[in-house]
């Protein structure tokens, strides 16, 4: 079933929080896979009927259509744009052919100012219903039915299973690769291919009668398995696993409920030197039983369907020779082969690859044909955006894609030294306009007016007066955790009153036990007051989100380092890298901790990694790191 797009805004004020959680607008398209034989698609007839709470419409055409499907909201509509469509004379008023019904109304019109003529079929759909659009030869079928019925229609046919993803889990002793499928694979063939001068040894798995149309064709891994690839083979697919050395790895292949699980034995001594470095780094995790007890509960939340990052790191020499590294493209590499695929489906694929939130403007339309091999995913994305005259803006874990001619502005946020969450009613003055409504308590209306006044005072740097009004507001509206967060941040950062910061943070946690920002403020305030036990408990609560807040992980690591809990700090930094990627600050923190532990070899390797990372480093920092590396030789 197609879920309706639900949008929630979390306005975040300061360094790292402007998080927009969108279950993005979905769109898919069917595109001609062969020459249509001409620029026109003649619609000779339109058949429509309404029966058993289901509306069905069939557009009868004379050739294979080229069309896209997208969605609009408020009210919910599905848009079918058909290129070069021409209606027969008997269809001068196609909307009138749709019988009167309570679930779907259709309008038909031409889009002006298009390079190619486009006819738009727009259906407004009732909230209780969903839709499915299919192509049957030259015809386009539209079904508007109850959501539960559409869900059944949307399930893939059992006779045509598909491989949709590679799930990769790397460990010091083995690598697990699961071929995620829409059905269990009961028939497959496993074999090996010897290496030669042009190709490494390979393990292959042949799976008949399976589709790989939604699968990324190549993923770099960098352990005993150099890469996993997928290619069309006869009437199915061949999955190839390239060895990283001249000898094939040990393996075990088993069918599971998820798909096919390939277990690869890791023998670091048999790998090339650069791959040994990568594999050894993955086994260097320092455990700490105290930290395990503190954050095990949050780790269980984070393990749900998390994609493991693939490692494309090589030694510093080969990395410097990589032209992509010089260009700033250093993300996971992929190989893709798209032929006339709707651009919305392409962006859905990037969502699966990156685990980032990708929001696509409703004005984005078109198809792309693209064949790229072994390129960073962000390089591939930039190519597509340039070809389609699109822009992207990125903040933290969210990418917004929209036409260049359109302007996009992030929600306004305040800039403080420490991040804190604020309800949109606190962050944006215009949203605080009070609407007289009988179902709004008088106390809440008074609180909103106080919030409006406090926001103005805060913008004018009258922070103590603003805090006083926020306190009056929370007294009137005690269930609003965002006001508590606002007060905690003000007292912690601007007014330097740790005790009050902890007090209001605790009130925020009482209003919302999952208020991770409030837990972070309470943790920092407790740490400032040398209440280390309380700080540890609040930090643990602050990192229990899914994924954990990056500023909470980094602050907890800094606190652990300052209290000489070095193993704990390293483990927290590893978690930061796992879920948010490396930064100069986190890499420096690891190097500094290794220095404090007296492990100069690991410290030197970490400093070398910083130099080869591609991050912009100040002259002083580069000189310091160079000196540290030279001094450890």
Protein Blocks (a to p, Z undefined) as FASTA:
>chain_A
ZZdddddddddedjklccdddddddddddddfbdehiabdcdfbdcdddeehiacddddd
fbdcdddddddehiaddddddehiacdfklmpmmlmpccdfkbccdddddehifbdcddd
dddddfkbccddddehjbccdddddfklmmmmmpccfklccdfbdcddddfkbccddddd
fbdcfbdcdddddddfkbccddddddehiafklgcfbdcekpmblbdcdddehjbccddd
ddfbfbdcdddddddfklpcddddddfklpcfklmmmmmmmmmpccdfklmmmmmmmmmm
mmgopacdddfbdcfklmmmpmklmnopabdcdddddehiafklmmmmmmmmnopacddd
fkbgcddddddehiafklmmmmmmmmnopacddehjaccdddfkbccddddddddfbdcd
ddfklmpmklmpccddfklcfklmmmmmmmmmmmmmmmnopaklmmmmmmmmmmmmmmlm
klmmmmmmmmmmmnopaklmmmmmmmmmmmmmklmklmmmmmmmmmmnopaklmmmmmmm
mmmcccddfklmmmmmmmmmmnopaklmmmmmmmmmmmnopafklmmmmmmmmmmnopak
lmmmmmmmmmmnopacdfklmmmmmmmmmmmZZ
